[in-house]
Amino acid sequence: MNTFDYDLAVIGAGTAGLVSAVVASSLDAKVLLIERDRVGGECLWTGCVPSKTLIRSARAFDQINRSEEFGIHIEKQRVVWSAVRLRIADVRDEIKALERRELERSNVELLSGTATFVDHHTLRVATKAGDKIVRARKFILATGTKARLPEIEGLAEAGFITHEQIFDLPNLPRSLAIIGGGPIGCEFAQAFARLGCKVTLIQSGAVLLPKEDAEISEAAARVLRNSGVTLHLGAKVLSVHGDDDGKHITLESAGESHTLRASQILVATGKTPDLKALNLAAVGVKTDERSVIVDDQLKTTAKNIWACGDITGKYLFTHVAEYQGKIAAQNALLPAKARVDYRVVPWTTFTDPEISHLGQTEEEARQEWGDCRVFRQPFKELDRAIIEGETDGFLKVVTTPNGRVVGVHIIGPGAGELIHTWIPAVKDGALIHEFGEAIHVYPTLSEINHRAGNDAYRQLLEGLKENRVARWVLRKIVG
């Protein structure tokens, strides 16, 4: 008879792994959580937590530089990079303590080491004390991703950093070239420009943030340029070489090449799954270049192994990792199986103003519905935005021809908070004019949602009025 040390072994203690382990423990399973590096994963150490802390410092400095707009004069403002780094470390420590307490309240056993599959029920875990053999009935893979590096001549020799090293820079770089115009590249570009760096962002595609609505992508480029970032869109990096004068980057754009110089290069060209040590071939888990292959229950091609988080290649966000972690744990341990539903996944790029996305873009809506209606509201006409001095951006709501909300896109102050109001509407197919009927507090930023609904409500009333007039005219003609 087979004997097992654990009901479930979870490999990886980032957000997805921590959530799945704690949920499994709450279901009375005996759970082992294995982490080869640091508990908390990318989000805590090199992702969301430090990057948003850095962005907050950059925004604070920008607000100081704008202080005279609010009637306040400040002299001799400056950035102290060592103090910025210290605050990032303090924030990490505080959030790490919260996560540690959550783990300690559970009955999850934590093991530090690198896990490798021996067979379908056995792991060899390399620890500082030596190899340990672990046997479990079932497994969850949650090892996350690492930075994907482009093949560029001379890049490795010249030297570069990714989001994994940027918070450890001893000094603020005088100039920074960022390769990649996705969320990571855009967030760091604005933040370092605000902190005083000369920033150049190089994007191979024609637009920044290509997954966003076209109007939002265009607005994002304007925001970065206004922050002092030099943009090279539709540009290919041909080569890099370094010398005592810095790093020289040769670009090709519109059929012409030129060279720019920077003291540091940040590569932000995406992520790739971190699978090397697992030996997944030994247990029949299939992968591709971007993910472990899973079904809609997060089950891999091995009957007793599930996967969650960034390793699945599905929406690489911490909030999606948490969502998947719950489902993976439930499906690994309970007979009733849950299926993932990605129809309503919001996300935010934390530039200033923030950029939030939910549901279909206008282009996607037109492809599915043949036609759609679009309601726009600018923040410059919103009282609270005027009060705050944050009037850049707009709300864009996309609906079906009959007014059912299918997509919401915001670039503006507090977009990451405002987007959540729309989640039930997109999920349940609510009518846009219902937001005009709801009472919103004045003066708040959330009134912008109300105003979009007011536009639709006004159009509805005008339509009813036109219909009454048409009926009256018809009665007169008929007699």
N, C-alpha and C positions, 0 to 999 in steps of 0.2 A: 504494500500500500504506500502511495506517495505521502510524504510528510512535508509540510510547508512551514517556513518560519513566519510568513506573513500572508494575509489575505490579498494585500495589494502593495506593490512597490511602485513609487512614483519617482521618476528620474528627472531631476531639475527642480530647483526651488525658487524659480521666479514667480510671477503672479499666477500663471496657469497651474504650476505645480503646487504652490502653497494652497491655492483654493481647492484644488482637487483632493489634496491630502487631508485638509481640514474637513471638507464635506464627507469624505469617505470615513474618517474617524467618527463623525457625528452619526454615521449609519452603523456604528458598533463594529467596524472592521478593524483588524489589526494592520496598521499602516506603517511602512517605512518610507521616509523621504530622503533621497540621495542627492547631494549637491557637491560638485567637484570644486566650485570656486567660492562664491559668497551668496548667502541666503538673501533673497530679494531680487536677484537676477538683473537683467539689463535695465528695467524700469527704474529701479532704485539707484543703481550705481552709475550707469552711463546713458540713461534714456530720459524718461519723462521728468523724474524728480530733479536731477541736477540741471537739465536744460531749461525747465520752466523757472527754476530758481535764478538761473543766469538771466533769463529773459526779464524777470521781475526787477533785477538790479539794473539792467539796461533801461528798462522803462522808467525806473525811478530817476536815473540820471537824465533821461530825456525830459522828464517833467520838471526837473530842476532847471534845465536849460530853457524851458518854456515858462518859467515862473513869472516873468514880467507880464505875460498874458493875463495873469490872475491878480495883478497888482502887488506882487511880491518881488523884491530885489534881493538876489543872493550873489555874493562875491566869492571868487576863487574856488569855484567848484572843480573837483577833479576825481578821477577814478583811481581807487587803490585796489589793484588787481588781487593782491594777497588777501585783502579783506573780503573781496567778492568770493574768492575761493574758500575762505574760512566760513562764510555764511552758507555756501553750498554744502560744506562738510557738516555744519550744524543741522541743517534741514534734513540731510540724509540720516544723521544719527537719530533725530527725533522720530522720523517715519520708520526707520529700522526698528526702533524700540517698540513702536506700536505693532508692527508685524511680528516681532519676536514674542510679545505678550499674547497675541492671538494664537500663535503656534504652541506656546507653552500651556495655554488653557485646554488644548486638545490632547489627545493621547498619542499623537504622532511621534514616532521615533525618528530622530535625525541622524544621518550618517554622512560624514564628509569623505568624499573619494570619487574616483572616476569609474563609472559602471560600464561593463562589457557583457553582452549576452553570451552565455555558453550554450544554452538550449532554451526551449520554450518556457521553462520554469526556473531557470538558474542564471544568476548574475555573478560575475567576478568583479568585486569592487576593490580597486587599488587605493589603499589608504596610507597614511604616513606610517602606520604600524605594520603595514604589510597587506597582502591580499586577503579579502574576506569573501567567502561564498555565501550568497543569499538565495534562498528559494522562496518563491511566491506563486500563488495561484494566478494572479493577474498583474498586469503592468500598465502604467500610463507614462507615455513619453512626453516630456515638457522641457526639452533642452534648449529651446529658443533658437535664435539666429545670431550670426556674426556679420560684420560688414562685408558686402560684396565689392571686390576690387576690380576696376577696369584694367584691361590690358593696354597700357600706354608706354611707349618707348621711353626709357629713362626714369620713369616715375619712382620705382623702388630705389634706384641709386641716388636720386636727388633727395628722397625722403618726403614723407607726408604723414598726416594724422587722419584719424576718423573720429566719429563721435565717441569712440571708446577711450581716446587719449586726450581729447581737447580740454577736459577739465583739470588735467594735470600739468598744463603748460606753466612753467615757472614765471613767465612774463607775458604780458599782453602783447601779441604780435603787432608790429608797426603796420604791416599789410598782410592781407589774407586773401588767397584765391580759393574759392569753393567750387568744386566740380560736382554738379548735380543740382537741379532746380526743383526737387520735390520738397515735402514739408521740412525735413531736417535741414536741407541746404538753405531754404528761405528763412527759417527761424534763426539759424546761426548768422546768416548774412546781415539781417537787420540788427540783431543783438550786438554783434561785434562792431558794426558801423556806428551804432549809438554810443558804444564805449570808447570810440575814438580811433578805431582801426580803419585803414583804407581797404575797402572790401570790393572784390570783383567776383561775380558769380557767373559760371560758365554752364550753360544748359544745352545739351545736344538737340533737344526738341525745339519746336518753334515757340512754345509757350511754357511758362512756369506752371507748376501744379496741374499737370495734364488731366488728372482725374476730376478736376473741378469743372463747374459750368463755365462756358467760354467767357462770359462777362466777368465772372469772378477772377479767372486767370488773368485777364487783361487788367483788372483793378489791382491785383496783387503785384504785377510788374510796376504799376505806377506808384504803389506804396513803397516798394523797395527803392525805386529811383529817388523818391522824395526823402528817403532816409539816408541817401548818400551812397547807395550801392550801385556800382557799375555793372550793367547786365550785358552778357554776350549770349543771345538766343540763337538757336540753330547753328551752334558752333561745335566743332569737333576738335578735341585736344590731340594734336599730332605727336608731340614729344615734350619731354621735360628734361632740363639739365640744371644742375646746381653748381654754384661757385661761391667765392667769398662775398659776392655782391647779392646773393639770394638765389631764388629758384626761378628759372626762366621757362615760361610755358608758351609753346608755339601752337597757335590756333589756326583752324581753317574755317572761314565763314564766307558765304556767298561767293565761293570760288577763289577767294583771296586768303593769304596767310599773313599773320603778324605775330609778334612776340610780346608778352607782358611779363612783368617781374613781380614777385611777392616774397615776403620773408617766410611765409608758411603756406602750405597747401592742405586744405581739408577735403577729403574725398567723401562724398555723400551720394553714392550712386546705387543705393539699395542694400538689401540684405540677402543672405543665403542661409539655409538651415545648418545647424551645428550638429552633425551626425557622425563625425569621423570615428570616435571612440566606441560607438555603440555595437558595432558588428551586427547590423540588422539583417544582413544576408543569412546569418546563422539561424534566424527564426522566421524567415520568409516575409519580412516587412518590406514592401516595395516603396521606392522613393523616386522622385525626379529631381531635376536640378534646383527646384525652388521649394520642395516640401516633402514631407512624408505623406503618402497617399492615404486618405481616409474617406469613409462614406459619410452619409448624413447623420450617422450616430456617433461619429468620431472614432469608429473602429478602423484599425489598420487592416492589412491583408493577412495578419496573423489572428487567429481566433480568440486569443486571450490578451491582446495588446491594443490599447487605445492611445490616442495622441491629442494634445490640445495646445493652444497658444500659437506663437509665431511659427513653430515648426510645421504647422499645417498649411502655411502659406495663405491663409484666409484672413484678410483684414488685420494687418499687423498693428493692433492697438491693444493697450493694457485692458481696456474695458471689454474687448472681445475675448481676450485671454481669460478673464474672470468668468465670463459667460460660458466659454467652452469648458473651463475647469469644472464647473458645476455639472455640466451635462456628461462629461467623460466619467466623472466619479459615479454618478447615478447609473449610467449605462454599464459600467464595469461591475457593479455590485447588485443591482436590482433587476428583477425579471421584466418590469415595465420599462420600455426603452423610449427615450426622448430623442427628438430630431432637432438639429440646428436649424434656425430660421434667420437668414441674413437679409430679409427683405427690408428691414428698418434698422440699419446700422448708422448711427450718427458719427461724425468725426470732426475734429477741429484742428486747424493749423494755427499755432499760437504766435503768429505775428501780431503786430499792433497797427491797425485794428485786427482782431481775430477773424478767422475765416472758418465757417462751419458749413457742413454738407449733410443733407438728409434726403434720401430717396433719389428720384430721377432728376437728371439735368433737363434743361429745355430741349436739347437735341434728342435725348433718350425718350422723352415724353412724346415728341413729334413722331419718332419712329414707331412707337407702340400704338399711339392713339390716332395718328394721322393729323391731328390738330390738337392744340392745347391753348389754354389761357394763361397769361402771365400777369402777375400783380407785383409792382415794384413800389417800395417806399424808401426814400432817402433819409438818412439820419440827420441831414442838415435841416430838415423841416420838423424834427422832433424836439419838443421843449426840453426834455431832460438832457439830450445830447448837446443842445446849445448851452445849457447851464454848466455841463461838465467840460465844455470846450473840446468835445470829441465828436465831431460832426462828419467825419469821413466815412464813406461806405453806404451800403444800402441793403435792404431785405428784398429777396426775390422769391415769390411763391409761384410754383408751377402747378396747374390743375388740369384735369380732363376738361373736355368741352362743356360738361354740365357742372363744373365747379368743384369736383372732388380733388382734394389735395394729394398730389403724388410726389412732390419734391419741394424742398425749401433750402435756400442758399443765402447765407448771410456773410457779408464782410462789414464789420462794424464793431463798436465797443460792446464787450460782453457777449459776443456771438456764441461763445462756448456754453454760456448759461441760457441764452435765449432759445437756442435750438431745441432744448428738451420739451418746451411747450408743444412743439409740433409733432413729437413722436406718436402720441395716440392718434392724431389726425391722419398722419400718413399710414399708420398701421390699420386703422379702421375705415379709411376712406371718408373722413369727415368733409363737409362742405365748407368752403372758404368763408362764406358769409357768416358762419356760426361764430367766427372770431370777432366779428363786428357786433354781435349780439351780447357777447360776454362783457362784463364790467371789469375794467383794468384800473389799477391805482394810478393816480396822477400826482406828480410827474415821475414816471419811471421809463426805463429803456424798453420794458416789455410792452409799452403802449404801441410800439411799432408793429407788433403782431396784430393788435386791435385795429390799427389804421388800415392794414392790408385787408382785414375783414370788412372794414367800413366801406372800402372801395367796392368790394363785391356786393355788399348789402345795398349800397346806393344803386348799383347797376341792376340789381334784382328789382328794386322798387320802381326804377325807371322803366323796366320791362313790363311790369304789371300795369303801370300807368299807360304805357303805349297800347297795351292790349285792351284796356278799358276804352280808350279813345277809338281804337279800331272797331270794337263792338258797337259803340254808339254810332259811328259813321255808317256801319253796315245796316243798323236798324233804320237809320234815316233813308238810306238808298232803297231798301226793300219796302219800307213804308210800314 
